[in-house]
Amino acid sequence: MELPGPRARALIARDAAVTTPSYPRDYPFVMSHGHGTEVWDVDGNRFLDFAAGIAVCATGHAHPDVVAAIKAAADDFLHISSDFWHERMTALAERLTRLAPLGEPALAFLCQSGTEAVEGAIKLARYVTRRPRYIGFLGGFHGRTMGSLAFTSSKYTQQLGFAPAMPGVTHVPYPNRFRPLFAGADQGAAVLDYIRMLFERSVPAAEVAAIVVEPIQGEGGYLVPPDGFLAGLRALCDEHGILLVCDEVQCGVGRTGKLFACEHWGVSPDIVTLAKGLGSGMPIGAVVARKRYMGEWQRGAHGNTFGGNPLACAAACTTLDLVEREYAALAAKNGVYFQGRLRELATHYPCIGEVRGKGLMIGMELVEPGTARAPAKKLCDALITRAFHNGLLLLSCGTSTVRFMPPLNVSIAEIDEAVALLRTSLDEALRGPGA
């Protein structure tokens, strides 16, 4: 039927009267229910969900094991504040501190979201170093609360009207091999040299508490850094007594084919942040840090009310069971296949400038036809819209990148169906309005 259908239109009209207009809704999808990679709207239309709630539904929609774990937890109790203890909270902390690639004993802090995890990480870095400054990256997204907002620079929209955010953050370029900002082939080395120059001229290294980086940049364009870049950051931090914070909110929990994206380069951060896919849809975040740092926090130094919620912890433990047992490996395997299908598509569509990613965190950068690398923002927006009308849910990132982040258990058949829908949608977008 014509989208949105009558029931969807009615609900959208009701919502407009009572809900903030700040939510960045890209197209009028009104969900009814979902199973795995498939979702249905309130008018009965079926879609393939290759956005997965912005990489949240790691195990797909309504995974029966996750649902069962949540129901079992709900039968016991719905909440006890983090002032007290319960089995599921401790079990999740044990799991996270065992899995996090920090290279030494660790402690965990549980919260509800990615932005709160980042807030915890930057507070901890300041607390243990007694330093006031930070380094962040242009294109990064770390949240919208006032501390994490200071690092967010994927779009100016998030900061517009809210200045000043937390002071002390200096942004540097994130290495981009497709659209290089520096001369030379090694953009990672160039960024490291740029940071060294800042340390010499305007940002005293002895005042920097932490460098906060996404091992694979999300909202900025699904950018995969060059080999050696994260290791170079690690060495730079070690040289100057700076903590390395890896924000794995979007790229963690098996999304890239490994449990943590930084593991692709063998880099051990001091602090890692998690959220999104950790709870398969339940609101949960985590800060995992080396014990020698988080152990310095005194009673009451940091806390919250809902951290360690039993339902969220149950969902997270079951998610980690599934990801560890099979879904991270499946994401790695199917991600190679998916990228191969997209690169094959690129041979027929000159507007596809690059396909990049790891596992099931894949970006397809669009360029203006007839140009080498001019961003094709209007084409990207049109493609996302046409894909929705053809039954495929997608989101964009960066300037003109379509991002693919389906559930980690997406099937080969669903990938093939999505590529076919993508081809149809791309043809329609290229033909323009009225296609």
N, C-alpha and C positions, 0 to 999 in steps of 0.2 A: 504494500500500500504506500501511498504518499507519506513521507516522513516529515515531521512527527505525526503519528496517528492521532485520532480523536482523544483517546484517554491520555496520551502523553501531553497533548496540547492543553487539556484541562488541568492536569497537575502542574504544568509549568506556569500556567496563569495563576493558580492558587499560590504557588511558591513565590512568584514575583511580588505578591502583596505583603509577604511576611519575612522574607529572607534577604540578608545583605546582598547587595549587587557586587560585592568584591570577589566572589568566587569566579575563577576564570574558566567558565564553561565554554567549550569550543563548538559543540554542536548539541542538538536537542535529543539526547539519549536519556530515556527514563526507564530504569531497570526494574524488572519484575523478579527474576531469579536467574541463577546460573549453575552450571555443573561443569567442572573442569575448565576448558577454554571456551565453552559455549555459554552465551547469555541470551536472555529474551527480554524484550521490553514489555511494557504494560499492555500493548496492543497485540502481543503474540508474535512479533517479528524476531527471528533468530539472527544472532551476530556471532562472529568470532572475535574474542577479546584479546587483541595483541597489545593492549595497554596495561591490563592486569591491575587496575586501580593504582596506576603509576608504580609499577613493579612491586606492589604490595602482595598480591595474591600468588605467592610463590608456588604453592601447591595446587593452584587452580581454585575455582569457586566451589565452596562447600565440600571440600575433601572429606570423605566419610570418617577418616581417622581423626582429623582435626575437630570435626563437629562432635564426634563421640567424646573426645578429651574435654572439650568445653562443657558438654552436657554433664559429664561426670563431675567436673569441678563445680558446676552450678548446683548440683545436688548437695554438695558439702557446705559451701558458703560462698557468697558473692564478693565479699570484701572484708579485709582487715587491714588497717593502715600499716605502712612500713615501720611504724613504731614497734611492731611485734614480729613474730616469726611464723612461717608456715612451710610445709614440706615442699610445695611446688616452687616457691620463690627460691629456696636454698638450692633445690635441684637444678633450676635454670642457671643460677649463678655458678654452681659447680661446673656445669656444662660449658658455659661461655668462657670461664677462666681456663678451662682445659683446652678449648679449641682455638682461642685467640692466638695469633702467631706473634706473641710479644717476646718470646725467647727467654722468659723467666717467670717466676710466680706472679699472679695477677689477682686483682679484685674487681668486682663488678658493682655497678650502680644501675638500678632499673628505674625506668620512667615510662612515659606514654607516647613519645613521638621523637622524630629525628631532630627537630629544632631544640627540644629539651635535652637530648643527648649531647648536642653540640654545646649548648649552654653549660652543661656539666663539665665537658672537656675543657673549655676555655677557662672556666672558673678554677678547675683543678690545676691547670698549667700556671695560672697567675699565682695561685696559693702556694705551690711548691717552689716556684722560681723567684717569687717576689719581684717579677718584672712586669712592666706595664704594656709592652708592645707585642704585636703579632704580625705575621706575614700571611696573606691570603692570596687567592688567584682570581684574575679576571675571568669571568665566565662561570665561576663557582656558584653553587646554590647550597646553602647550609641551613636555611630556615628563615622565619619571618619575625621571631621575637627579637627584642632590641639588641641582644648580644650577638646572636647568630646572624641577624640582619646586617650587621657591620661587615660580615664576610661575604654576604650574598651579592653577586654582581653579574648574574646571568642576564638580567634586564634591569633597567633603571626603575621600572614600574614598581618593584617591591620597595624601593627606598623613597620614591617620590612622595613628598608631603610628610615624611616622618623624621626628617633630620632634626637634630643630630642623633645618629645611632651611637653605639658605644665607641668612644674614641680609641685611637691607638693601632688601628689596622691599616697596613700598607699593602696594596694589591700589586701583584706582578703578573705578567702574561703567563698563561698556561701553554705549554708547547703544542703547537698545531702544525703538523707536517703538511696538511693540505693547503692551509692558508698561512704560510710562515710570516712571522713578524720580523725575524732577524735574518741577516745574510748567513749563508752557509747551510750545510745539509743537516747538521745536528742541532735541532731546535731545543732539545733538552739541555745540552751543554750551554747554549746561548742564554737560556733562562737562568741557569745556575750562575753564569758569569754576571748577569744582570743583578741578581740578588747580592753577589759579592760586591758589586759596585755600590749598591745601596748601603751596604754595611760600611763602606769606606767613606761615603759622602753625606748620607742623610738619616740613616736608621742605624744607630749604634747596636751592634750585635749583642752586646752585653745587656741591653735593655729588652731584647726579644724573648718572650716567654715560650712561644710556640709557632711553628709553621703548620697551618691547617690545609690539608690537600685531599682532594678526591683522587684515589689511585687511578680511576677512569672517570673523567669528568662527565657528569650527567646532563643537567640543564644547559650547559654550555655547548653541547653538540655531540655528546657521546664520543669524546676524544680519548683515544688510547695514547698514552705518552710513549716517547721513544724508550727503547731499552737503555738502562743506565740512569734515567732521570730520577726515579724514586730512590735508587741507591745513592745518587749524588746528593739528594736532599738529606738522606740519612747521614751521610758523611759530613755535610755542612752543619747539621744540627749537633752532631757529636763534637765537632771542632769548637763550637761556640756555647755549648751547654744549653742548647735550645731543645725543647721537646717536639717530637714529630707526632702530629695528630692525623691519622688517616680516617677521613669521613667515608665510611662504607655503608651509609644509610641506603643508598640506591644500588650500589654495586656489590654489596655483601650478600651473605646467606645463599651462596651457590649460584647467584645470577650469572657470573662470568665463567662458570665451569669449575671454579674452586670456591671453597667456603668463604674465603676472603680474597678480594681482588689483588691486594698487595702481595699475596703469595705467588702470583705469576712472576714476580721479579725477586722473590726471596728476601723481601725487606720486612724488618720487624719494627713497627712503630712503638712509641711509648704509650700512646692512647689510641683506642679505636672506638668509633661510634657506630651504632647499629639502630635500625628501626625497620620501616617498610615491610620487607618480606619476612622479618623475624617471626611475626605472629600470624601469617597467612590471612591477614585481614583484621585481626584483633589489634587494638591500639597499644603498642608496646615499643619502647626504645631501650637502649642500653649504652652505658659507657663502660668499657673494659680497659683497665690501665695497669701498668706495672705496679706491683704491690708496694714497692719502695716509694712510689709517689702517692697513690691513693691511700696508703696506710698512714700518711701524714694528716689526713683529714681528722679533725677532732669531732667529738660528739656534737651534732647540731650544725656542723659546718655546711652541710648540704643535705637536702632531703626533699620529700614530697608526700602527698597524701595517697595517691593511687599507684605509685610504683610498686611492682610486684603483685599486681592484682592476680588472684588465683586463676581466673578464666584466661587471662592473657598469658600467664606463665604456662598453663597447660597447653595452650595453642602453640606457644613457642617451642616447648620441649618436643611436642609431636612433629612440628615442622622440621626441627633439627634432626629428628630421627629419620624422616623421609629424605631430607636433603643429603645427609651423610650417607645413608644407605644406598640411594640410587639417583636422586634428582640432580645433584651437582654433576655427576658423570654424564647423565642424560643431557643436561644443558650443554655440556662441552661437545658431546657427539652431535646432537641435533643442531647446535649453533654452527658447526662447520658445514653441515648440509644446507642450512638456511642461508648462510652467507654465500655459498656456492650458487644457490638458486638466484639470489639477488644480483650477484656478479654476472651471471648468465643473462639476466634481464637487462643489465647495464649495457651489454653489447648491442642491444636493439634500441636503446634510448640514450642518446647523447646527453640528455638533461640529467642523467645520474652521474655525478662527478666522482663520487667515491662511496664504497661500502666498507665499513670498518666496525670493529668491535671484538669482543671475546664472549664465548658462550652465547647466551640469549640476551645479551646487552648489545644491540646492533643498531648502528646509525647508517642511514642512506642519505648522503648529502646531494641536494639538487642544485643545479646551476642553470643559468639562463641559456636557452638554446642558442648555439652559435658563438658562445663565449667559452673560455677555458674554465674560469672559476668564479664568475660573478654570481653571487647568491640569488636564488630564485624564490624569494619569500612568497610572492603571490601564488606561484605554482605550488609551493609546498602547502600553503593554506587550502588551495583548491583541491589538492589531492586528498588531504585529510577529510575534507567535507564530502567529496565524491565517494571515498572509501566507506564512510558512514552510511551513505545512501545505498551502497552496494552490499552492506552487511559486514563490514570490517571496522573494528574500533582501533584507531591509532591516535598517537599524539606526536607533536613536533618538539624540537629542541634546537638550541643554537639559533643561527640566522635562517637556515633553510634546510634543516635536517629532519627527516622522518625517522622516528625511533621505534624500534621493535623490541618489546619486552613482554612476551607472552608468558604464561605460567611455565615453570620449569619442566612440567610433565606434558607439554604440548606434543602432539604426535606428528610424525612425518606427513600423514595424510592431511592434518590440519595446516601444516606449513605449506603444503602444495596448494591447498584450497586458498589460503591467504595470498599466495603469490599470484594465483589466477585472478583473484579479486583485485589485487594491487595493479595488475596489468590493465584490467578493464578500467579501473579508476584513473590510472595515469593517462590512458588514451582520452578519456572524457575531460580530464583537467587540461590536457594540452590543446584540445579542441576549443576550450573556452566556454563561456556562459551559453546555456541552452543546449549543451551537448546531450 
